[in-house]
C-alpha cells in the first residue's frame, strides 16, 4: 500500500507531483494490468485446452493487449507527473 506523505502547511503545491489519474484508479489499473489480465489470459487458455473452447489464442492475445494498454496508461500518468516537477 502507498504510504501517505505529510505535506507541511507552508509547502508550495508546485513542489509535489500531480497525477492525472486519482490514486485509487491508478492502483486498480495497476493490479488489473499486472495481475488480472495475465491471469485471465492463462486461465482461459488452459481451460480452452481442457474443454475444447474456441478462440483461445485470440482471446489470450486480446487480454494481453488490453493489459499492455492499461500499463501504458498508468505509465503515462507517472511520466507526466515527473515532467511537471
Secondary structure by P-SEA (a helix, b strand, c coil): cbbbbbcccccccccbbbbcccaaaaaaaaaaaccaaaaaaaaaaaaaaaacccaaaaaaaaaaaaaaaaaaaaaaaaaaaaaac
